[in-house]
Amino acid sequence: MSHRMESAPREVLLFTLEGQRYGLPTEDVRELVRAARLTPLPRAPAVVEGLLDLHGVLLPVLDLRRRFRHPARPLSPLDHFIIAQAGARRVALRVDRAEGLRVLPPDAWDETPRELPGVGFVAGAAKLEDGLVLVHDLRTFLSEAEGLELDAALAATETPS
């Protein structure tokens, strides 16, 4: 697999979703923003919740709840958006709460969770003193088909109506 993480992330951004903690390598994270209203994106793949207007740029918002099989819920003003880089694509992830950065000690990294059945989109797990955190690999988050579908949906929004 060419898109494996070359090495363990040194630092992760922790966030919660439905009471579970997850992490993202900080090198993939661009900024954190408060929840804002989303623009619907017709014909987008189901994993895309809508578009976020960030400084005049429309970013696709990926629905982590759907991807991790959590129950859907409407956008709350308390939600956070994590602006992140998924390969060549900049995206927004809606999370319940961004908890902040955590530096990982070298022995905290465990790559085995990627082998567990049903654990997709995971680069590994960080063993922290207060529990295990699954760390996501955003490059595997959108399937190629979803990426193409998303490109087509985004292109359709750019044509003047």
C-alpha positions in Angstrom: 0.0 0.0 0.0 1.7 3.1 -1.2 -0.3 5.5 1.0 0.7 4.0 4.3 2.0 6.5 6.7 5.8 6.5 6.3 6.3 7.0 10.1 4.3 7.4 13.2 2.8 10.9 13.6 4.6 12.9 16.3 1.6 14.9 17.2 -2.1 14.4 16.8 -5.2 16.6 17.1 -7.6 14.8 19.3 -11.4 15.1 18.7 -14.5 13.4 19.9 -17.4 12.0 18.1 -20.3 10.4 20.0 -18.2 10.2 23.1 -15.4 8.3 21.3 -11.9 9.9 20.9 -10.1 9.9 17.6 -7.0 11.6 16.3 -5.6 13.2 13.1 -1.9 13.7 12.4 -1.3 17.4 12.9 0.5 17.6 9.6 -2.9 17.0 7.9 -4.6 19.6 10.0 -4.8 23.2 8.6 -7.1 25.0 11.0 -10.1 24.7 13.4 -13.3 26.6 12.9 -16.6 26.9 14.8 -19.6 25.3 13.2 -21.3 27.3 10.5 -24.2 26.8 8.2 -23.5 24.4 5.3 -24.5 24.8 1.7 -26.1 21.6 0.3 -24.2 20.0 -2.5 -26.5 18.2 -4.9 -25.3 14.9 -6.4 -22.4 14.7 -3.9 -21.5 11.2 -2.6 -23.4 10.3 0.6 -20.3 10.9 2.8 -20.3 14.6 1.9 -22.6 16.6 4.2 -22.4 19.8 2.3 -20.1 22.7 1.6 -18.5 25.0 4.0 -17.7 28.5 2.9 -14.3 29.2 4.4 -12.8 32.6 3.5 -14.6 32.5 0.2 -13.5 28.9 -0.7 -16.1 26.1 -0.7 -14.8 23.0 1.1 -16.6 19.7 1.1 -17.6 18.7 4.6 -17.1 15.0 5.2 -19.6 13.2 7.4 -17.5 11.2 9.9 -20.7 10.0 11.6 -21.8 8.2 8.5 -18.3 6.8 7.8 -18.0 5.5 11.4 -21.6 4.3 11.5 -22.7 6.7 14.2 -26.3 8.0 14.2 -26.7 11.1 12.1 -27.6 14.3 13.9 -28.2 17.9 12.8 -25.4 20.5 12.9 -25.1 22.0 16.4 -23.6 25.5 17.1 -21.2 23.7 19.5 -19.7 21.5 16.7 -16.3 22.1 15.4 -15.0 21.8 11.9 -11.4 20.6 11.4 -10.0 21.9 8.1 -7.6 19.2 6.9 -5.7 18.0 3.9 -6.9 14.6 2.5 -4.2 13.9 -0.1 -4.5 16.7 -2.6 -7.9 17.7 -1.5 -8.7 20.2 1.3 -11.7 19.2 3.3 -13.7 20.0 6.5 -14.5 17.4 9.1 -17.5 18.0 11.4 -16.7 16.8 14.9 -18.4 17.1 18.2 -15.4 18.7 19.8 -11.8 19.3 19.0 -9.9 18.6 22.2 -6.5 19.9 21.3 -3.0 18.7 20.3 -1.2 15.8 21.9 2.4 15.0 21.4 2.9 11.2 21.1 5.9 9.6 22.8 7.7 7.3 20.4 6.5 4.1 22.1 2.8 5.2 22.0 2.3 4.4 18.4 0.8 1.1 17.3 0.2 0.3 13.7 -1.8 -3.0 14.2 -5.3 -1.6 14.3 -5.1 -1.2 10.5 -5.3 -5.0 10.3 -8.6 -5.2 12.3 -11.7 -6.0 10.2 -14.0 -3.1 9.8 -11.4 -0.5 10.9 -10.9 1.4 7.7 -9.4 4.9 7.3 -7.0 4.2 10.3 -3.3 4.7 10.2 -2.8 3.2 13.6 -3.6 3.9 17.3 -2.0 6.1 19.9 -1.7 4.6 23.3 -2.2 7.5 25.7 -2.2 7.4 29.4 -6.0 7.8 29.4 -6.8 5.3 26.7 -6.4 4.3 23.1 -7.1 6.8 20.3 -7.6 5.7 16.7 -5.6 7.9 14.3 -7.1 8.5 10.9 -5.5 8.5 7.5 -7.5 11.0 5.5 -5.9 9.9 2.3 -7.9 6.7 2.5 -11.1 8.3 3.7 -12.7 9.1 0.4 -12.8 6.2 -2.0 -11.6 6.9 -5.6 -15.2 6.6 -6.7 -16.4 9.1 -4.1 -13.6 11.5 -5.0 -14.6 11.4 -8.7 -18.3 11.8 -7.7 -17.3 14.8 -5.5 -15.3 16.4 -8.2 -18.2 16.1 -10.6 -20.6 17.6 -8.0 -18.2 20.5 -7.2 -17.7 21.2 -10.9 -21.5 21.4 -11.3 -21.7 24.1 -8.7 -19.1 26.2 -10.5 -21.0 26.5 -13.8 -23.2 29.6 -13.8 -26.8 28.7 -13.6 
